[in-house]
Amino acid sequence: MFVDAYGKTPLTYLTMLRVEEMARLLRETDLAIAEAGRRVGWRSRNRASAAFREYVGITPSRYRTMQYTSGLVLMK
């Protein structure tokens, strides 16, 4: 029933929510990547980074750098 309602398995849906929240934490806080991953439910920095890269297409470090750079460009 879950797949019919959401188009994803429960684990895939949970992973997507975790990645979205981790992305928000990386944009809005100075938390370390490992800590951001822990806050969304992953114990391993490697697992958090792998899932993030799978869903977003870039590493959490690169994502944060791009967000920071974008913010500076927009402020000029």
Jmol script that loads the backbone (N, CA, C; Angstrom):
load data "model"
ATOM      1  N   MET A   1       0.815  -1.192   0.000  1.00  0.00           N
ATOM      2  CA  MET A   1       0.000   0.000   0.000  1.00  0.00           C
ATOM      3  C   MET A   1       0.866   1.267   0.000  1.00  0.00           C
ATOM      4  N   PHE A   2       1.986   1.236   0.718  1.00  0.00           N
ATOM      5  CA  PHE A   2       2.851   2.411   0.794  1.00  0.00           C
ATOM      6  C   PHE A   2       3.362   2.795  -0.588  1.00  0.00           C
ATOM      7  N   VAL A   3       3.821   1.813  -1.348  1.00  0.00           N
ATOM      8  CA  VAL A   3       4.341   2.079  -2.694  1.00  0.00           C
ATOM      9  C   VAL A   3       3.245   2.664  -3.575  1.00  0.00           C
ATOM     10  N   ASP A   4       2.034   2.155  -3.456  1.00  0.00           N
ATOM     11  CA  ASP A   4       0.923   2.704  -4.236  1.00  0.00           C
ATOM     12  C   ASP A   4       0.645   4.155  -3.861  1.00  0.00           C
ATOM     13  N   ALA A   5       0.748   4.472  -2.588  1.00  0.00           N
ATOM     14  CA  ALA A   5       0.440   5.826  -2.121  1.00  0.00           C
ATOM     15  C   ALA A   5       1.560   6.820  -2.420  1.00  0.00           C
ATOM     16  N   TYR A   6       2.830   6.392  -2.253  1.00  0.00           N
ATOM     17  CA  TYR A   6       3.954   7.331  -2.354  1.00  0.00           C
ATOM     18  C   TYR A   6       4.870   7.084  -3.545  1.00  0.00           C
ATOM     19  N   GLY A   7       4.694   5.966  -4.221  1.00  0.00           N
ATOM     20  CA  GLY A   7       5.519   5.674  -5.384  1.00  0.00           C
ATOM     21  C   GLY A   7       6.931   5.231  -5.051  1.00  0.00           C
ATOM     22  N   LYS A   8       7.182   4.951  -3.779  1.00  0.00           N
ATOM     23  CA  LYS A   8       8.509   4.541  -3.314  1.00  0.00           C
ATOM     24  C   LYS A   8       8.328   3.520  -2.196  1.00  0.00           C
ATOM     25  N   THR A   9       9.377   2.749  -1.974  1.00  0.00           N
ATOM     26  CA  THR A   9       9.346   1.860  -0.816  1.00  0.00           C
ATOM     27  C   THR A   9       9.503   2.706   0.444  1.00  0.00           C
ATOM     28  N   PRO A  10       9.115   2.183   1.599  1.00  0.00           N
ATOM     29  CA  PRO A  10       9.294   2.952   2.837  1.00  0.00           C
ATOM     30  C   PRO A  10      10.755   3.352   3.074  1.00  0.00           C
ATOM     31  N   LEU A  11      11.695   2.460   2.814  1.00  0.00           N
ATOM     32  CA  LEU A  11      13.108   2.786   3.027  1.00  0.00           C
ATOM     33  C   LEU A  11      13.588   3.876   2.072  1.00  0.00           C
ATOM     34  N   THR A  12      13.177   3.811   0.824  1.00  0.00           N
ATOM     35  CA  THR A  12      13.549   4.828  -0.145  1.00  0.00           C
ATOM     36  C   THR A  12      12.960   6.180   0.249  1.00  0.00           C
ATOM     37  N   TYR A  13      11.731   6.180   0.714  1.00  0.00           N
ATOM     38  CA  TYR A  13      11.085   7.417   1.141  1.00  0.00           C
ATOM     39  C   TYR A  13      11.796   8.006   2.357  1.00  0.00           C
ATOM     40  N   LEU A  14      12.119   7.162   3.341  1.00  0.00           N
ATOM     41  CA  LEU A  14      12.837   7.620   4.519  1.00  0.00           C
ATOM     42  C   LEU A  14      14.202   8.190   4.149  1.00  0.00           C
ATOM     43  N   THR A  15      14.907   7.521   3.264  1.00  0.00           N
ATOM     44  CA  THR A  15      16.217   8.002   2.826  1.00  0.00           C
ATOM     45  C   THR A  15      16.089   9.366   2.161  1.00  0.00           C
ATOM     46  N   MET A  16      15.081   9.529   1.327  1.00  0.00           N
ATOM     47  CA  MET A  16      14.853  10.812   0.668  1.00  0.00           C
ATOM     48  C   MET A  16      14.608  11.922   1.696  1.00  0.00           C
ATOM     49  N   LEU A  17      13.803  11.644   2.705  1.00  0.00           N
ATOM     50  CA  LEU A  17      13.536  12.639   3.751  1.00  0.00           C
ATOM     51  C   LEU A  17      14.808  12.977   4.519  1.00  0.00           C
ATOM     52  N   ARG A  18      15.607  11.966   4.824  1.00  0.00           N
ATOM     53  CA  ARG A  18      16.864  12.202   5.532  1.00  0.00           C
ATOM     54  C   ARG A  18      17.804  13.073   4.712  1.00  0.00           C
ATOM     55  N   VAL A  19      17.916  12.777   3.431  1.00  0.00           N
ATOM     56  CA  VAL A  19      18.801  13.560   2.559  1.00  0.00           C
ATOM     57  C   VAL A  19      18.309  15.002   2.462  1.00  0.00           C
ATOM     58  N   GLU A  20      17.015  15.196   2.327  1.00  0.00           N
ATOM     59  CA  GLU A  20      16.478  16.556   2.258  1.00  0.00           C
ATOM     60  C   GLU A  20      16.784  17.340   3.533  1.00  0.00           C
ATOM     61  N   GLU A  21      16.619  16.700   4.688  1.00  0.00           N
ATOM     62  CA  GLU A  21      16.901  17.384   5.947  1.00  0.00           C
ATOM     63  C   GLU A  21      18.399  17.618   6.107  1.00  0.00           C
ATOM     64  N   MET A  22      19.220  16.672   5.695  1.00  0.00           N
ATOM     65  CA  MET A  22      20.670  16.847   5.772  1.00  0.00           C
ATOM     66  C   MET A  22      21.100  18.018   4.881  1.00  0.00           C
ATOM     67  N   ALA A  23      20.516  18.131   3.704  1.00  0.00           N
ATOM     68  CA  ALA A  23      20.827  19.250   2.816  1.00  0.00           C
ATOM     69  C   ALA A  23      20.466  20.573   3.483  1.00  0.00           C
ATOM     70  N   ARG A  24      19.326  20.612   4.149  1.00  0.00           N
ATOM     71  CA  ARG A  24      18.930  21.836   4.848  1.00  0.00           C
ATOM     72  C   ARG A  24      19.934  22.173   5.957  1.00  0.00           C
ATOM     73  N   LEU A  25      20.343  21.167   6.724  1.00  0.00           N
ATOM     74  CA  LEU A  25      21.317  21.389   7.786  1.00  0.00           C
ATOM     75  C   LEU A  25      22.644  21.890   7.221  1.00  0.00           C
ATOM     76  N   LEU A  26      23.059  21.357   6.093  1.00  0.00           N
ATOM     77  CA  LEU A  26      24.313  21.804   5.480  1.00  0.00           C
ATOM     78  C   LEU A  26      24.213  23.242   4.982  1.00  0.00           C
ATOM     79  N   ARG A  27      23.030  23.630   4.514  1.00  0.00           N
ATOM     80  CA  ARG A  27      22.827  25.004   4.048  1.00  0.00           C
ATOM     81  C   ARG A  27      22.720  25.995   5.189  1.00  0.00           C
ATOM     82  N   GLU A  28      22.031  25.616   6.253  1.00  0.00           N
ATOM     83  CA  GLU A  28      21.633  26.578   7.276  1.00  0.00           C
ATOM     84  C   GLU A  28      22.456  26.539   8.559  1.00  0.00           C
ATOM     85  N   THR A  29      23.354  25.559   8.701  1.00  0.00           N
ATOM     86  CA  THR A  29      24.154  25.463   9.924  1.00  0.00           C
ATOM     87  C   THR A  29      25.616  25.238   9.573  1.00  0.00           C
ATOM     88  N   ASP A  30      26.438  25.300  10.578  1.00  0.00           N
ATOM     89  CA  ASP A  30      27.856  24.991  10.422  1.00  0.00           C
ATOM     90  C   ASP A  30      28.183  23.612  10.977  1.00  0.00           C
ATOM     91  N   LEU A  31      27.177  22.766  11.142  1.00  0.00           N
ATOM     92  CA  LEU A  31      27.408  21.422  11.660  1.00  0.00           C
ATOM     93  C   LEU A  31      28.375  20.660  10.764  1.00  0.00           C
ATOM     94  N   ALA A  32      29.200  19.826  11.378  1.00  0.00           N
ATOM     95  CA  ALA A  32      30.052  18.930  10.602  1.00  0.00           C
ATOM     96  C   ALA A  32      29.154  17.957   9.836  1.00  0.00           C
ATOM     97  N   ILE A  33      29.654  17.465   8.730  1.00  0.00           N
ATOM     98  CA  ILE A  33      28.872  16.533   7.911  1.00  0.00           C
ATOM     99  C   ILE A  33      28.466  15.310   8.718  1.00  0.00           C
ATOM    100  N   ALA A  34      29.389  14.773   9.509  1.00  0.00           N
ATOM    101  CA  ALA A  34      29.080  13.604  10.338  1.00  0.00           C
ATOM    102  C   ALA A  34      27.947  13.911  11.312  1.00  0.00           C
ATOM    103  N   GLU A  35      27.975  15.099  11.913  1.00  0.00           N
ATOM    104  CA  GLU A  35      26.924  15.485  12.868  1.00  0.00           C
ATOM    105  C   GLU A  35      25.587  15.692  12.163  1.00  0.00           C
ATOM    106  N   ALA A  36      25.606  16.302  11.004  1.00  0.00           N
ATOM    107  CA  ALA A  36      24.361  16.473  10.233  1.00  0.00           C
ATOM    108  C   ALA A  36      23.783  15.104   9.895  1.00  0.00           C
ATOM    109  N   GLY A  37      24.632  14.175   9.497  1.00  0.00           N
ATOM    110  CA  GLY A  37      24.180  12.819   9.214  1.00  0.00           C
ATOM    111  C   GLY A  37      23.589  12.144  10.432  1.00  0.00           C
ATOM    112  N   ARG A  38      24.236  12.313  11.592  1.00  0.00           N
ATOM    113  CA  ARG A  38      23.714  11.728  12.836  1.00  0.00           C
ATOM    114  C   ARG A  38      22.365  12.328  13.195  1.00  0.00           C
ATOM    115  N   ARG A  39      22.215  13.610  12.997  1.00  0.00           N
ATOM    116  CA  ARG A  39      20.951  14.266  13.364  1.00  0.00           C
ATOM    117  C   ARG A  39      19.770  13.783  12.529  1.00  0.00           C
ATOM    118  N   VAL A  40      20.047  13.285  11.339  1.00  0.00           N
ATOM    119  CA  VAL A  40      18.951  12.779  10.516  1.00  0.00           C
ATOM    120  C   VAL A  40      18.809  11.259  10.602  1.00  0.00           C
ATOM    121  N   GLY A  41      19.662  10.628  11.415  1.00  0.00           N
ATOM    122  CA  GLY A  41      19.456   9.212  11.681  1.00  0.00           C
ATOM    123  C   GLY A  41      20.524   8.244  11.227  1.00  0.00           C
ATOM    124  N   TRP A  42      21.600   8.721  10.625  1.00  0.00           N
ATOM    125  CA  TRP A  42      22.668   7.823  10.217  1.00  0.00           C
ATOM    126  C   TRP A  42      23.784   7.849  11.244  1.00  0.00           C
ATOM    127  N   ARG A  43      24.272   6.683  11.638  1.00  0.00           N
ATOM    128  CA  ARG A  43      25.375   6.613  12.593  1.00  0.00           C
ATOM    129  C   ARG A  43      26.715   6.770  11.904  1.00  0.00           C
ATOM    130  N   SER A  44      26.773   6.423  10.639  1.00  0.00           N
ATOM    131  CA  SER A  44      28.027   6.428   9.889  1.00  0.00           C
ATOM    132  C   SER A  44      28.102   7.622   8.939  1.00  0.00           C
ATOM    133  N   ARG A  45      29.199   8.367   9.018  1.00  0.00           N
ATOM    134  CA  ARG A  45      29.410   9.477   8.088  1.00  0.00           C
ATOM    135  C   ARG A  45      29.480   8.947   6.663  1.00  0.00           C
ATOM    136  N   ASN A  46      30.107   7.781   6.497  1.00  0.00           N
ATOM    137  CA  ASN A  46      30.219   7.199   5.158  1.00  0.00           C
ATOM    138  C   ASN A  46      28.851   6.875   4.568  1.00  0.00           C
ATOM    139  N   ARG A  47      27.951   6.318   5.366  1.00  0.00           N
ATOM    140  CA  ARG A  47      26.610   5.986   4.874  1.00  0.00           C
ATOM    141  C   ARG A  47      25.841   7.263   4.534  1.00  0.00           C
ATOM    142  N   ALA A  48      25.965   8.256   5.391  1.00  0.00           N
ATOM    143  CA  ALA A  48      25.284   9.524   5.134  1.00  0.00           C
ATOM    144  C   ALA A  48      25.792  10.149   3.841  1.00  0.00           C
ATOM    145  N   SER A  49      27.101  10.161   3.667  1.00  0.00           N
ATOM    146  CA  SER A  49      27.689  10.749   2.461  1.00  0.00           C
ATOM    147  C   SER A  49      27.302   9.978   1.209  1.00  0.00           C
ATOM    148  N   ALA A  50      27.297   8.651   1.308  1.00  0.00           N
ATOM    149  CA  ALA A  50      26.935   7.827   0.145  1.00  0.00           C
ATOM    150  C   ALA A  50      25.481   8.053  -0.254  1.00  0.00           C
ATOM    151  N   ALA A  51      24.588   8.074   0.715  1.00  0.00           N
ATOM    152  CA  ALA A  51      23.171   8.305   0.412  1.00  0.00           C
ATOM    153  C   ALA A  51      22.969   9.705  -0.159  1.00  0.00           C
ATOM    154  N   PHE A  52      23.633  10.688   0.419  1.00  0.00           N
ATOM    155  CA  PHE A  52      23.520  12.062  -0.058  1.00  0.00           C
ATOM    156  C   PHE A  52      23.970  12.144  -1.511  1.00  0.00           C
ATOM    157  N   ARG A  53      25.117  11.543  -1.788  1.00  0.00           N
ATOM    158  CA  ARG A  53      25.642  11.594  -3.156  1.00  0.00           C
ATOM    159  C   ARG A  53      24.717  10.866  -4.137  1.00  0.00           C
ATOM    160  N   GLU A  54      24.145   9.754  -3.705  1.00  0.00           N
ATOM    161  CA  GLU A  54      23.228   9.003  -4.564  1.00  0.00           C
ATOM    162  C   GLU A  54      22.001   9.831  -4.935  1.00  0.00           C
ATOM    163  N   TYR A  55      21.457  10.571  -3.985  1.00  0.00           N
ATOM    164  CA  TYR A  55      20.231  11.335  -4.234  1.00  0.00           C
ATOM    165  C   TYR A  55      20.475  12.711  -4.832  1.00  0.00           C
ATOM    166  N   VAL A  56      21.552  13.373  -4.416  1.00  0.00           N
ATOM    167  CA  VAL A  56      21.798  14.749  -4.845  1.00  0.00           C
ATOM    168  C   VAL A  56      22.741  14.809  -6.047  1.00  0.00           C
ATOM    169  N   GLY A  57      23.631  13.822  -6.143  1.00  0.00           N
ATOM    170  CA  GLY A  57      24.545  13.782  -7.281  1.00  0.00           C
ATOM    171  C   GLY A  57      25.926  14.340  -6.991  1.00  0.00           C
ATOM    172  N   ILE A  58      26.095  14.923  -5.808  1.00  0.00           N
ATOM    173  CA  ILE A  58      27.399  15.443  -5.380  1.00  0.00           C
ATOM    174  C   ILE A  58      27.588  15.120  -3.899  1.00  0.00           C
ATOM    175  N   THR A  59      28.810  15.210  -3.432  1.00  0.00           N
ATOM    176  CA  THR A  59      29.091  14.920  -2.031  1.00  0.00           C
ATOM    177  C   THR A  59      28.551  16.029  -1.136  1.00  0.00           C
ATOM    178  N   PRO A  60      28.332  15.722   0.133  1.00  0.00           N
ATOM    179  CA  PRO A  60      27.890  16.768   1.052  1.00  0.00           C
ATOM    180  C   PRO A  60      28.875  17.937   1.139  1.00  0.00           C
ATOM    181  N   SER A  61      30.167  17.643   1.101  1.00  0.00           N
ATOM    182  CA  SER A  61      31.171  18.712   1.145  1.00  0.00           C
ATOM    183  C   SER A  61      31.040  19.640  -0.050  1.00  0.00           C
ATOM    184  N   ARG A  62      30.898  19.060  -1.226  1.00  0.00           N
ATOM    185  CA  ARG A  62      30.753  19.857  -2.451  1.00  0.00           C
ATOM    186  C   ARG A  62      29.457  20.665  -2.409  1.00  0.00           C
ATOM    187  N   TYR A  63      28.386  20.043  -1.919  1.00  0.00           N
ATOM    188  CA  TYR A  63      27.099  20.727  -1.801  1.00  0.00           C
ATOM    189  C   TYR A  63      27.232  21.965  -0.921  1.00  0.00           C
ATOM    190  N   ARG A  64      27.864  21.795   0.227  1.00  0.00           N
ATOM    191  CA  ARG A  64      28.035  22.922   1.141  1.00  0.00           C
ATOM    192  C   ARG A  64      28.874  24.023   0.495  1.00  0.00           C
ATOM    193  N   THR A  65      29.940  23.636  -0.182  1.00  0.00           N
ATOM    194  CA  THR A  65      30.800  24.615  -0.848  1.00  0.00           C
ATOM    195  C   THR A  65      30.022  25.374  -1.913  1.00  0.00           C
ATOM    196  N   MET A  66      29.223  24.657  -2.689  1.00  0.00           N
ATOM    197  CA  MET A  66      28.431  25.306  -3.734  1.00  0.00           C
ATOM    198  C   MET A  66      27.404  26.258  -3.132  1.00  0.00           C
ATOM    199  N   GLN A  67      26.782  25.868  -2.030  1.00  0.00           N
ATOM    200  CA  GLN A  67      25.799  26.733  -1.378  1.00  0.00           C
ATOM    201  C   GLN A  67      26.471  27.993  -0.856  1.00  0.00           C
ATOM    202  N   TYR A  68      27.643  27.834  -0.263  1.00  0.00           N
ATOM    203  CA  TYR A  68      28.383  28.967   0.280  1.00  0.00           C
ATOM    204  C   TYR A  68      28.799  29.908  -0.846  1.00  0.00           C
ATOM    205  N   THR A  69      29.326  29.346  -1.913  1.00  0.00           N
ATOM    206  CA  THR A  69      29.759  30.149  -3.064  1.00  0.00           C
ATOM    207  C   THR A  69      28.569  30.864  -3.697  1.00  0.00           C
ATOM    208  N   SER A  70      27.448  30.148  -3.834  1.00  0.00           N
ATOM    209  CA  SER A  70      26.254  30.755  -4.412  1.00  0.00           C
ATOM    210  C   SER A  70      25.788  31.922  -3.570  1.00  0.00           C
ATOM    211  N   GLY A  71      25.851  31.763  -2.252  1.00  0.00           N
ATOM    212  CA  GLY A  71      25.434  32.828  -1.335  1.00  0.00           C
ATOM    213  C   GLY A  71      26.292  34.060  -1.493  1.00  0.00           C
ATOM    214  N   LEU A  72      27.601  33.861  -1.692  1.00  0.00           N
ATOM    215  CA  LEU A  72      28.479  35.003  -1.869  1.00  0.00           C
ATOM    216  C   LEU A  72      28.215  35.710  -3.183  1.00  0.00           C
ATOM    217  N   VAL A  73      27.958  34.955  -4.213  1.00  0.00           N
ATOM    218  CA  VAL A  73      27.688  35.547  -5.521  1.00  0.00           C
ATOM    219  C   VAL A  73      26.404  36.361  -5.464  1.00  0.00           C
ATOM    220  N   LEU A  74      25.390  35.832  -4.797  1.00  0.00           N
ATOM    221  CA  LEU A  74      24.117  36.533  -4.725  1.00  0.00           C
ATOM    222  C   LEU A  74      24.206  37.823  -3.917  1.00  0.00           C
ATOM    223  N   MET A  75      25.177  37.889  -3.003  1.00  0.00           N
ATOM    224  CA  MET A  75      25.296  39.070  -2.146  1.00  0.00           C
ATOM    225  C   MET A  75      25.994  40.226  -2.848  1.00  0.00           C
ATOM    226  N   LYS A  76      26.704  39.982  -3.935  1.00  0.00           N
ATOM    227  CA  LYS A  76      27.442  41.045  -4.619  1.00  0.00           C
ATOM    228  C   LYS A  76      26.523  41.986  -5.340  1.00  0.00           C
TER     229      LYS A  76
END
end "model"
wireframe off; spacefill off
backbone 0.3
color backbone group
